[in-house]
């Protein structure tokens, strides 16, 4: 039985993703101790991140070589725009942050670097670049959600319980699984040199994910504020 490409990827990213669970921001989401000001920073930065993330699925749909893959990209695009971003809008309403304020957020240095990296790769490569770029975010959030859902109290009396619920939900798991299946489909029959290149994209985006957690924990924006 041949090994799936995502099994090979898992061996590379597992130690990186396990480090997310040790990150103070992620731990704060799970046990409810996260400062709300830090969460607000995540909320705004992740919202503008997701706008570009949605663009990636639109690029993937345009580059798809058959109707089935085009449909999968479109479904994933819907998942970002209508499922994930809706959770952000609901949390923002709790903080008195309007949808307009969310959309007007200035992306931080890390957010800009991360989305620029993915968009650059996706625009100058084929749909395999798109899937490799989006995979870590979709799959790792599902990994975090499912891990936190097993923590005592994470789904009970916790301000962030709906965050844990959404990312561990069957609906989000299905989106993550569809992205993994798409990656396996596209990787099939590719030469080793190409697989190594795609693997490095997934590893780099996993590193960017860690940097994003760091950025929201420290409420980082840009190193020098423009006047």
Legacy VTK file of the C-alpha trace (Angstrom):
# vtk DataFile Version 3.0
C-alpha trace
ASCII
DATASET POLYDATA
POINTS 227 float
0.000 0.000 0.000
1.499 3.315 -1.098
1.943 6.075 1.473
-0.222 9.143 1.001
1.677 12.385 0.449
-0.096 13.935 3.465
1.298 11.094 5.660
4.765 12.078 4.526
3.969 15.746 5.208
2.635 14.899 8.678
6.041 13.501 9.697
7.606 16.862 8.844
4.986 19.154 10.376
3.965 17.193 13.493
6.768 18.620 15.717
6.008 22.160 14.483
2.275 21.779 15.079
2.794 20.208 18.505
4.710 23.363 19.415
1.524 25.369 18.679
-0.194 23.514 21.538
2.567 24.741 23.863
2.223 28.324 22.665
0.785 30.669 25.355
-1.804 32.105 22.944
-3.151 28.685 21.925
-3.071 27.428 25.517
-5.010 30.539 26.540
-7.701 29.706 23.985
-8.004 26.181 25.384
-8.182 27.075 29.079
-9.960 30.421 28.653
-7.175 32.501 30.233
-6.209 34.392 27.060
-6.330 38.181 27.451
-9.188 39.554 25.376
-7.004 42.347 23.956
-4.714 39.703 22.470
-7.688 37.844 21.059
-8.964 41.080 19.481
-5.595 41.436 17.761
-5.892 37.863 16.438
-9.478 38.517 15.361
-8.571 41.557 13.266
-5.343 40.168 11.829
-6.854 36.780 11.029
-9.823 38.465 9.345
-7.641 40.335 6.843
-5.496 37.206 6.497
-8.637 35.242 5.543
-9.534 37.770 2.846
-6.273 36.893 1.057
-6.667 33.225 1.996
-10.040 33.247 0.193
-8.318 34.739 -2.865
-6.017 31.697 -2.920
-8.979 29.331 -3.322
-10.330 31.551 -6.102
-6.925 31.303 -7.842
-7.020 27.526 -7.352
-10.464 27.314 -8.921
-9.255 29.331 -11.919
-6.191 27.078 -12.328
-8.041 23.769 -11.794
-7.679 21.307 -14.661
-11.103 19.705 -14.275
-14.580 20.517 -12.989
-14.239 18.303 -9.893
-11.185 20.177 -8.608
-12.776 23.514 -9.558
-15.817 22.566 -7.451
-13.625 21.543 -4.488
-11.785 24.887 -4.556
-15.146 26.699 -4.751
-16.448 24.743 -1.748
-13.319 25.607 0.246
-13.713 29.262 -0.759
-17.286 29.188 0.579
-15.982 27.616 3.816
-13.640 30.568 4.377
-16.044 33.367 3.387
-19.229 32.067 4.996
-18.187 29.717 7.807
-14.841 30.846 9.191
-15.213 34.594 8.659
-18.706 34.480 10.121
-17.265 33.276 13.451
-14.886 36.262 13.368
-17.789 38.655 12.724
-19.759 37.172 15.655
-16.833 37.506 18.065
-16.163 41.028 16.761
-19.782 41.985 17.517
-19.207 40.832 21.134
-16.336 43.336 21.309
-18.316 46.085 19.609
-16.114 45.845 16.503
-18.031 46.465 13.268
-17.588 44.498 10.056
-16.243 47.695 8.448
-13.627 48.050 11.208
-12.543 44.437 10.690
-12.140 44.982 6.953
-10.222 48.236 7.493
-7.562 46.482 9.626
-3.998 47.195 8.522
-2.226 43.823 8.123
0.783 43.439 10.423
4.282 42.727 9.087
3.881 38.979 9.713
0.390 38.850 8.178
1.692 40.693 5.110
4.739 38.423 4.766
2.672 35.249 5.179
-0.116 36.116 2.716
2.358 37.607 0.205
4.369 34.371 0.268
1.274 32.257 -0.458
-0.149 34.584 -3.116
3.201 34.902 -4.885
3.666 31.129 -5.086
0.067 30.551 -6.149
0.050 33.163 -8.882
3.307 32.054 -10.495
2.756 28.295 -10.192
0.084 25.732 -10.946
-2.776 24.639 -8.702
-0.337 22.355 -6.815
1.280 25.526 -5.421
-2.125 26.786 -4.282
-2.958 23.580 -2.401
0.503 23.350 -0.818
0.144 27.001 0.292
-3.303 26.673 1.895
-2.897 23.213 3.430
-1.050 24.048 6.674
-3.562 26.687 7.803
-6.667 24.580 7.155
-5.227 21.321 8.501
-3.342 22.781 11.498
-6.347 24.782 12.763
-8.373 21.576 12.655
-5.527 19.810 14.506
-5.486 22.565 17.158
-9.296 22.607 17.455
-9.515 18.835 17.947
-6.612 18.852 20.416
-8.110 21.684 22.509
-11.573 20.066 22.431
-10.089 17.268 24.572
-8.855 19.703 27.231
-10.984 19.789 30.403
-13.393 22.740 30.277
-12.375 23.923 26.788
-15.924 23.460 25.476
-17.723 24.453 28.673
-17.381 27.701 30.624
-14.848 29.253 28.265
-15.188 32.573 26.404
-13.380 30.888 23.501
-15.481 27.695 23.430
-17.129 28.622 20.095
-13.619 29.032 18.620
-12.699 25.502 19.771
-16.094 24.173 18.656
-15.775 25.583 15.157
-12.246 24.410 14.434
-12.941 20.935 15.863
-16.383 20.672 14.187
-17.340 18.045 11.621
-17.933 20.848 9.119
-14.420 22.277 9.468
-12.898 18.771 9.641
-14.552 18.040 6.304
-12.969 21.168 4.771
-9.539 20.164 6.114
-9.992 16.599 4.787
-11.020 17.910 1.354
-7.850 20.011 1.227
-5.748 16.978 2.207
-7.447 14.809 -0.425
-6.817 17.485 -3.038
-3.135 17.559 -2.052
-2.880 13.767 -2.349
-4.666 13.797 -5.699
-2.374 16.449 -7.146
0.808 14.885 -5.703
0.085 11.487 -7.260
2.616 10.574 -9.945
4.714 13.727 -9.446
8.515 13.306 -9.530
10.391 13.338 -6.220
11.963 16.724 -6.982
8.490 18.278 -7.271
7.250 16.559 -4.081
10.234 17.916 -2.138
9.408 21.429 -3.393
5.740 21.114 -2.335
6.770 19.671 1.035
8.983 22.700 1.690
6.027 25.039 0.992
3.956 23.191 3.629
6.844 23.332 6.130
7.418 27.064 5.504
3.719 27.915 5.884
3.712 25.896 9.125
6.579 28.095 10.340
4.590 31.170 9.305
1.665 29.832 11.359
3.910 29.758 14.449
5.085 33.304 13.695
1.430 34.361 13.417
0.691 32.931 16.897
3.733 34.828 18.208
2.571 38.031 16.528
-0.897 37.943 18.090
0.484 36.961 21.510
2.741 40.057 21.575
0.152 42.250 19.747
2.887 42.996 17.219
2.192 45.264 14.269
5.182 46.819 12.431
8.620 47.395 14.017
8.559 51.142 13.282
5.260 53.006 13.266
4.751 55.257 10.263
3.561 58.740 11.169
LINES 1 228
227 0 1 2 3 4 5 6 7 8 9 10 11 12 13 14 15 16 17 18 19 20 21 22 23 24 25 26 27 28 29 30 31 32 33 34 35 36 37 38 39 40 41 42 43 44 45 46 47 48 49 50 51 52 53 54 55 56 57 58 59 60 61 62 63 64 65 66 67 68 69 70 71 72 73 74 75 76 77 78 79 80 81 82 83 84 85 86 87 88 89 90 91 92 93 94 95 96 97 98 99 100 101 102 103 104 105 106 107 108 109 110 111 112 113 114 115 116 117 118 119 120 121 122 123 124 125 126 127 128 129 130 131 132 133 134 135 136 137 138 139 140 141 142 143 144 145 146 147 148 149 150 151 152 153 154 155 156 157 158 159 160 161 162 163 164 165 166 167 168 169 170 171 172 173 174 175 176 177 178 179 180 181 182 183 184 185 186 187 188 189 190 191 192 193 194 195 196 197 198 199 200 201 202 203 204 205 206 207 208 209 210 211 212 213 214 215 216 217 218 219 220 221 222 223 224 225 226
